[in-house]
Amino acid sequence: MKAIRIAQAGGPEMLQLVDYPDPQAGAGELLIAVEAFGVNRPDVLQRKGAYPPPPGASELPGLEVAGRIVGGDAQELAAAGFKLGDAVCALTPGGGYAQVCVAPIGHCLPVPAGWSMLEAASLPETFFTVWSNVFERAALQSGESLLVHGGSSGIGVAAIQIAKAMGARVYVTVGSASKAKACLALGADLAIDYKEQDFVAEVKAATDGAGVNVILDMVAGGYIERGVQCLANDGRLVIIAVQGGTEAHIDAGAVLRRRLTISGSTLRPRSLAFKSGIAAALRERVWPLLAARTVIKPVIYRSFAADQIAMAHALMESGQHVGKIVLSW
């Protein structure tokens, strides 16, 4: 098969299209003939040598794919309601940048009716991440409010749409007026240009001084201290990336007095069972909304051919995109 491997740690030019041995599915796994795959920031970190794959995972990058089932554990496939030829999208521990990919059966979901393979490949990494952190870890409820840092990112646009579908108010921070406009079009109640506005003041004004119930933070660093100021009593702040640095000052007194919760998580190292649980929740709560393409719709900024992977990574690093970057074979 053809695959994209990292020649050595470095820039986008280190991604090479090569001939590579076909993977083999083990117990509880299936094989997907990949038609499309997504690009995510962990892929960029892995390319730079800063995010190695977990033990047992493929050395190839790639955490989400869409394609058709071409093999696997027949008994477990049947138990999950899948058969050969079914169109699925999957969260993978690695190996998604290839024409054939192994995935745990429990991490696969059917391609939503009416969605293309390119569109379906934009779902797993961001939807698993958002559901796990916003709705399970932070327990966002209908009628509550969510602040998303990085509202125009792949995770951001997923968070906006899922949270609105679940009855929450959504505020986002973005880096330009055009990104703010895009987020508002997706349903955000308020989009704050952090380059021009103080997001703490804007959140306080929008909530009549009460603050938000949940914050999804991909920045960390100095944003954590400011996030504490944005939280309502009993608020929950979840850190999922540290683009702004790993060190932060926290007013512990405010955390105590206002009963705040600050936590964080990464998805890739979690157990098979944990991620299978997320897939089951998505299939029950979110997947029924996707066929309508009204409440939740695909947001693909640009697609590339697989041999343009370096261009896709360069675009990801530029931060210019709104939504997802996907590729096809």
LINWO-V258774 format. One record per run of one state. SS is the DSSP state (hx for helix, st for strand, lp for the rest). FROM is the first residue (numbers start at 1). TO is the last residue. If there is no record, write none. Layout:
[[SS | FROM | TO] [SS | FROM | TO]]
This chain:
[[lp | 1 | 1] [st | 2 | 6] [lp | 7 | 11] [hx | 12 | 14] [st | 15 | 19] [lp | 20 | 28] [st | 29 | 39] [lp | 40 | 40] [hx | 41 | 47] [lp | 48 | 63] [st | 64 | 72] [lp | 73 | 73] [hx | 74 | 79] [lp | 80 | 86] [st | 87 | 91] [lp | 92 | 97] [st | 98 | 98] [lp | 99 | 99] [st | 100 | 104] [hx | 105 | 107] [st | 108 | 110] [lp | 111 | 116] [hx | 117 | 120] [lp | 121 | 123] [hx | 124 | 137] [lp | 138 | 144] [st | 145 | 149] [lp | 150 | 153] [hx | 154 | 165] [lp | 166 | 168] [st | 169 | 174] [lp | 175 | 176] [hx | 177 | 185] [lp | 186 | 189] [st | 190 | 193] [lp | 194 | 198] [hx | 199 | 206] [lp | 207 | 211] [st | 212 | 217] [lp | 218 | 221] [hx | 222 | 230] [st | 231 | 239] [lp | 240 | 251] [hx | 252 | 257] [lp | 258 | 260] [st | 261 | 264] [lp | 265 | 271] [hx | 272 | 285] [lp | 286 | 286] [hx | 287 | 290] [lp | 291 | 299] [st | 300 | 305] [hx | 306 | 318] [lp | 319 | 323] [st | 324 | 328] [lp | 329 | 329]]
